[in-house]
């Protein structure tokens, strides 16, 4: 969105058809580099990187939001006029007939014509349009006609998104249109119409006052604009009475126009949201409107001191503005570059916001690891107990009790682009077993955990869980054995913290949910006697786990607050290896090496959405490790005839997603 012919500084006129949504805070994304191969953009001057111009000050230095996104996924965004993937054009609208030569309808058509009707399934898409459509609606000066224009444009915009999805597009980002009633151009329009004979002087007086103010909140911003309107009446008008009358009229006109513009903005966003939800598809609806309101309400938190004035001189388009121009205001951190377009700082802020939304589902896939960790811990301690029972000569009717601690440390690299993390899991276990015959044993194990996980730099959660296991062991001939166990676990995920940088501040969203897991294992081995004190032989294992994490909604009501769908994870791991087992008096040391192979899920998927929207989208992690090597060292110590201790440590190697170290220790008694 932009003026097709930027107005010269000495001839500033208010033209509704030039009203641009690009005043808005803009958008930026930071996504995992492996997720998308290209960025495709459709929109107006908010997104235009050179087709019709570049609309922020010092644009040769500062990137726009979509250029930030392109850099984050490892590519460069080039205007379509130069053969690139950015089709956005300043002055663009959704559909023809709204006093613009540029439409996103045409942009989408040109893209699909160039690709033979097939969209890049590995591409990330942005479709952001509506500000100039709303300007045309307001220009109609007819409430019914204004609503009709807004709803038609919103519906057509949603249809264009649907066209991209039907053609095979990957993820389409569709931002809401921020409130056009909060743009500086609204104040300019009131002054230009109300003080036509002295509009140039009036605008200069208004901005001289407005740019000198700080606007720490919404009320202060409104007061500053009202006072700026009053200041505009002092230009060329000497009568205090006339100044007072004009001030009241301008302020009333501004407030009325702001209410109208706010209503049209809400109509457009709601209509597009409903249409997008009806069409369906992988749509990341990001609520720029809500974020914009948050910034205006508390700008200092986001690095802005003035949300009403402009950095560029009055009448200078952001596309022609640079910080060396006479009259450029360096005194404050402005939200707006000119009366239409956001400052570079605003682009960077929205880049942070978009990163948090798009990456949200990727981060919550880490919750599945909480249930898997509990299972691995209980199985590790159970393996130590199996080893004890194989080396003990237990007669039929022998009853045993055992318990101990099991833990693990993971260097998490589930999503490297989100930052590395780590997890330390701790489990307490207590169990009992009974020797039915000399060759057959049955038992049960109860495990509990209470852990804090930090799988990425910006995501953490706490788990409270328990797991019940039933197990059995059978001796075959003199040297063979088979063990089997099944488990069911239940977890409570609390204090799920998802934090994000928003300019100079950090915001944290919080949620809670539940999960559960079911699984089992079968392990078999054969110990060949080498010496009276030494045995060795092969070992094989198959283990299966199915986990589910319930969907949840974060507790906040912010532009960043999200909801997430149910997640499931299915793991099937086969292992082949070799064991060495010694008997050195009361000490039984052993070692084992296995090659492990994952035959089920090698990636994780989660769905998410901003809570204030009706659509949702999914993200899938990169492919995880499918094979690795695990090495185990352990020992049993027969303390007395009926009491024994055990300990073991295991280490993985060959895992790109982060190595795992597991350990356990405990004590047992038999009766």
Secondary structure, DSSP 8 states (H G I E B T S, - for coil): ---SS---TTS----GGG--GGGS--------TTT-S-EEEEESTTT-BSSS-B-STTTTTS--HHHHHHHHTT----BGGGTSSB---TT-BSSSSSS-S-BHHHHHHHHHHHTTT---TT-EEEEE--HHHHHHHHHT--HHHHHHHHHHHHHHHHHHHHHHHHTT-SEEEEE----GGGSHHHHHHHHHHHTGGGHHHHHHHHHHHHHT----SHHHHHHHHHHHHHHHTTSS---HHHHHHHHHHHHHHHHHHHHHHHHHHHHHHHHHHHHHHHH-SSEEEE-HHHHHHHHHHSGGGGT-SEEEEESS-TT--GGG--TTSTT---SS-EEESSSSSB-HHHHHHHHHHHHHHHHHHHHHGGGHHHHHHHHHHHHHHHHHHHHHHHHS---TT-EEEEEEEEEEEEEE-TTGGG--EEEEEEEEEEEEEEESSSSEEEEEEEEEEEEEEEEETTEEEEEEEEEEEEEEEEEETTTEEEEEEEEEEEEEEEEEEEEEEETTEEEEEEEEEEEEEEEEEEEEEE-EEEETTEEEEEEEEEEEEEEEE--EE-S--STT-EEE--EEEEEEEEEEEEEEEE-BTTEEEEEEEEEEEE-S-SS-EEEEEETTSS--EEEE------EEEEEEEEEEEE-SSSEEEEEEEEEEES-TT--EEEEEEEEEEE-
